[in-house]
């Protein structure tokens, strides 16, 4: 087998991992609803299934000498610009020097106009907030991808010495599985105590 065929693409691994995690969580929690398992038991079952899948993936990947190629990070480069101040002085603050509205018909009409303007401004702010939340979510996804791929590249850097060696591949896969998922078992255990 050629060396170029013994590589995992990072984007494919990440998509497969997200789909595997989502499917496992959904199946465990849906079946947990019918069998009345607690949230802790569902979490332990989900984590155990994911740990077995992760261990098998690492073990077979190390055994067959697979490598990870990061094919997405280069496409995710962000260009940061210097932030601009929103307000240069206090006279730029909206509605800072509005006249008071009177009690007559002019006051009612001015109040309705101000109400419409503020409503439109509020809708625009909500749209901008939606944009900021989605950008933050995408930033978190990119960060998780980067950490995930870096961890897998670190693990599969051992594949040269583990190729066709069942025992060594098993030990490395078990060690990295315990390292990367063992702390979650500890968190779940301590969550039941407190």
NORKA-V805357 format. One record per residue. N is the residue number from 0. RES is the residue in one small letter. PHI is phi as a letter, one per 20 degrees, with the letter a starting at -180 (999 if undefined). OMEGA is omega in whole degrees, 0 to 359 (none if undefined). BURIAL is + if it has 24 or more other ideal C-beta (glycine too) atoms within 12 Angstrom, else -. Layout:
# NORKA-V805357
n:N res:RES phi:PHI omega:OMEGA burial:BURIAL
n:N res:RES phi:PHI omega:OMEGA burial:BURIAL
This chain:
# NORKA-V805357
n:0 res:x phi:999 omega:181 burial:-
n:1 res:x phi:f omega:183 burial:-
n:2 res:x phi:f omega:181 burial:-
n:3 res:x phi:f omega:180 burial:-
n:4 res:x phi:e omega:182 burial:-
n:5 res:x phi:d omega:180 burial:-
n:6 res:x phi:c omega:171 burial:+
n:7 res:x phi:e omega:171 burial:+
n:8 res:x phi:e omega:182 burial:-
n:9 res:x phi:f omega:180 burial:+
n:10 res:x phi:f omega:179 burial:-
n:11 res:x phi:f omega:178 burial:-
n:12 res:x phi:f omega:183 burial:+
n:13 res:x phi:f omega:179 burial:+
n:14 res:x phi:f omega:179 burial:-
n:15 res:x phi:f omega:180 burial:-
n:16 res:x phi:f omega:180 burial:+
n:17 res:x phi:f omega:179 burial:-
n:18 res:x phi:f omega:179 burial:-
n:19 res:x phi:f omega:180 burial:-
n:20 res:x phi:f omega:181 burial:+
n:21 res:x phi:f omega:180 burial:-
n:22 res:x phi:f omega:180 burial:-
n:23 res:x phi:f omega:180 burial:+
n:24 res:x phi:f omega:180 burial:-
n:25 res:x phi:f omega:181 burial:-
n:26 res:x phi:f omega:181 burial:-
n:27 res:x phi:f omega:182 burial:+
n:28 res:x phi:f omega:177 burial:-
n:29 res:x phi:f omega:177 burial:-
n:30 res:x phi:f omega:177 burial:-
n:31 res:x phi:f omega:177 burial:-
n:32 res:x phi:f omega:182 burial:-
n:33 res:x phi:e omega:181 burial:-
n:34 res:x phi:d omega:174 burial:-
n:35 res:x phi:l omega:174 burial:-
n:36 res:x phi:e omega:178 burial:-
n:37 res:x phi:f omega:180 burial:-
n:38 res:x phi:f omega:179 burial:-
n:39 res:x phi:f omega:178 burial:-
n:40 res:x phi:f omega:176 burial:-
n:41 res:x phi:f omega:179 burial:+
n:42 res:x phi:f omega:179 burial:+
n:43 res:x phi:f omega:179 burial:+
n:44 res:x phi:f omega:178 burial:+
n:45 res:x phi:f omega:181 burial:+
n:46 res:x phi:f omega:179 burial:+
n:47 res:x phi:f omega:178 burial:-
n:48 res:x phi:f omega:179 burial:+
n:49 res:x phi:f omega:178 burial:+
n:50 res:x phi:f omega:178 burial:+
n:51 res:x phi:f omega:179 burial:-
n:52 res:x phi:f omega:180 burial:+
n:53 res:x phi:f omega:179 burial:+
n:54 res:x phi:f omega:180 burial:+
n:55 res:x phi:f omega:178 burial:-
n:56 res:x phi:f omega:180 burial:+
n:57 res:x phi:f omega:184 burial:+
n:58 res:x phi:f omega:181 burial:+
n:59 res:x phi:f omega:177 burial:+
n:60 res:x phi:f omega:177 burial:+
n:61 res:x phi:f omega:181 burial:+
n:62 res:x phi:f omega:181 burial:+
n:63 res:x phi:e omega:175 burial:+
n:64 res:x phi:m omega:181 burial:+
n:65 res:x phi:f omega:176 burial:+
n:66 res:x phi:c omega:179 burial:+
n:67 res:x phi:d omega:176 burial:+
n:68 res:x phi:d omega:180 burial:-
n:69 res:x phi:e omega:185 burial:+
n:70 res:x phi:d omega:184 burial:-
n:71 res:x phi:c omega:185 burial:-
n:72 res:x phi:f omega:179 burial:-
n:73 res:x phi:f omega:180 burial:-
n:74 res:x phi:e omega:186 burial:-
n:75 res:x phi:d omega:182 burial:-
n:76 res:x phi:f omega:178 burial:-
n:77 res:x phi:d omega:176 burial:-
n:78 res:x phi:d omega:182 burial:-
n:79 res:x phi:e omega:177 burial:-
n:80 res:x phi:d omega:179 burial:-
n:81 res:x phi:f omega:181 burial:-
n:82 res:x phi:f omega:179 burial:-
n:83 res:x phi:d omega:178 burial:-
n:84 res:x phi:f omega:181 burial:-
n:85 res:x phi:f omega:182 burial:-
n:86 res:x phi:c omega:181 burial:-
n:87 res:x phi:e omega:175 burial:-
n:88 res:x phi:b omega:186 burial:-
n:89 res:x phi:f omega:178 burial:-
n:90 res:x phi:f omega:178 burial:-
n:91 res:x phi:e omega:181 burial:-
n:92 res:x phi:f omega:180 burial:-
n:93 res:x phi:f omega:177 burial:-
n:94 res:x phi:m omega:181 burial:-
n:95 res:x phi:f omega:181 burial:-
n:96 res:x phi:c omega:176 burial:-
n:97 res:x phi:f omega:175 burial:-
n:98 res:x phi:f omega:177 burial:-
n:99 res:x phi:f omega:180 burial:-
n:100 res:x phi:e omega:182 burial:-
n:101 res:x phi:e omega:181 burial:-
n:102 res:x phi:e omega:184 burial:-
n:103 res:x phi:e omega:181 burial:-
n:104 res:x phi:f omega:177 burial:-
n:105 res:x phi:f omega:179 burial:-
n:106 res:x phi:f omega:179 burial:-
n:107 res:x phi:f omega:180 burial:-
n:108 res:x phi:f omega:178 burial:-
n:109 res:x phi:f omega:178 burial:-
n:110 res:x phi:f omega:179 burial:-
n:111 res:x phi:f omega:179 burial:-
n:112 res:x phi:f omega:179 burial:-
n:113 res:x phi:f omega:179 burial:-
n:114 res:x phi:f omega:179 burial:-
n:115 res:x phi:f omega:180 burial:-
n:116 res:x phi:f omega:179 burial:-
n:117 res:x phi:f omega:178 burial:-
n:118 res:x phi:f omega:178 burial:-
n:119 res:x phi:f omega:178 burial:-
n:120 res:x phi:f omega:179 burial:-
n:121 res:x phi:f omega:178 burial:-
n:122 res:x phi:f omega:178 burial:-
n:123 res:x phi:f omega:178 burial:-
n:124 res:x phi:f omega:176 burial:-
n:125 res:x phi:f omega:178 burial:-
n:126 res:x phi:f omega:177 burial:-
n:127 res:x phi:f omega:178 burial:-
n:128 res:x phi:f omega:176 burial:-
n:129 res:x phi:g omega:178 burial:-
n:130 res:x phi:f omega:181 burial:-
n:131 res:x phi:f omega:180 burial:-
n:132 res:x phi:f omega:179 burial:-
n:133 res:x phi:f omega:177 burial:-
n:134 res:x phi:f omega:176 burial:-
n:135 res:x phi:f omega:178 burial:-
n:136 res:x phi:f omega:178 burial:-
n:137 res:x phi:f omega:176 burial:-
n:138 res:x phi:f omega:178 burial:-
n:139 res:x phi:f omega:179 burial:-
n:140 res:x phi:f omega:179 burial:-
n:141 res:x phi:f omega:178 burial:-
n:142 res:x phi:f omega:178 burial:-
n:143 res:x phi:f omega:177 burial:-
n:144 res:x phi:g omega:183 burial:+
n:145 res:x phi:f omega:179 burial:-
n:146 res:x phi:f omega:181 burial:-
n:147 res:x phi:f omega:182 burial:+
n:148 res:x phi:f omega:177 burial:+
n:149 res:x phi:f omega:179 burial:-
n:150 res:x phi:f omega:180 burial:+
n:151 res:x phi:f omega:177 burial:+
n:152 res:x phi:f omega:177 burial:+
n:153 res:x phi:f omega:180 burial:-
n:154 res:x phi:f omega:185 burial:+
n:155 res:x phi:f omega:170 burial:+
n:156 res:x phi:f omega:177 burial:-
n:157 res:x phi:e omega:187 burial:+
n:158 res:x phi:f omega:180 burial:+
n:159 res:x phi:f omega:180 burial:-
n:160 res:x phi:e omega:181 burial:-
n:161 res:x phi:d omega:183 burial:+
n:162 res:x phi:g omega:179 burial:-
n:163 res:x phi:m omega:177 burial:-
n:164 res:x phi:c omega:187 burial:-
n:165 res:x phi:f omega:184 burial:-
n:166 res:x phi:f omega:181 burial:-
n:167 res:x phi:f omega:177 burial:-
n:168 res:x phi:f omega:180 burial:+
n:169 res:x phi:f omega:182 burial:-
n:170 res:x phi:f omega:179 burial:-
n:171 res:x phi:f omega:181 burial:+
n:172 res:x phi:f omega:179 burial:+
n:173 res:x phi:f omega:179 burial:+
n:174 res:x phi:f omega:180 burial:-
n:175 res:x phi:f omega:176 burial:+
n:176 res:x phi:f omega:178 burial:+
n:177 res:x phi:f omega:180 burial:-
n:178 res:x phi:f omega:186 burial:-
n:179 res:x phi:e omega:182 burial:+
n:180 res:x phi:d omega:182 burial:+
n:181 res:x phi:f omega:181 burial:-
n:182 res:x phi:f omega:177 burial:-
n:183 res:x phi:f omega:175 burial:-
n:184 res:x phi:f omega:179 burial:-
n:185 res:x phi:f omega:178 burial:-
n:186 res:x phi:f omega:179 burial:-
n:187 res:x phi:f omega:179 burial:+
n:188 res:x phi:f omega:181 burial:-
n:189 res:x phi:f omega:177 burial:-
n:190 res:x phi:f omega:177 burial:-
n:191 res:x phi:f omega:181 burial:-
n:192 res:x phi:f omega:185 burial:-
n:193 res:x phi:d omega:none burial:-
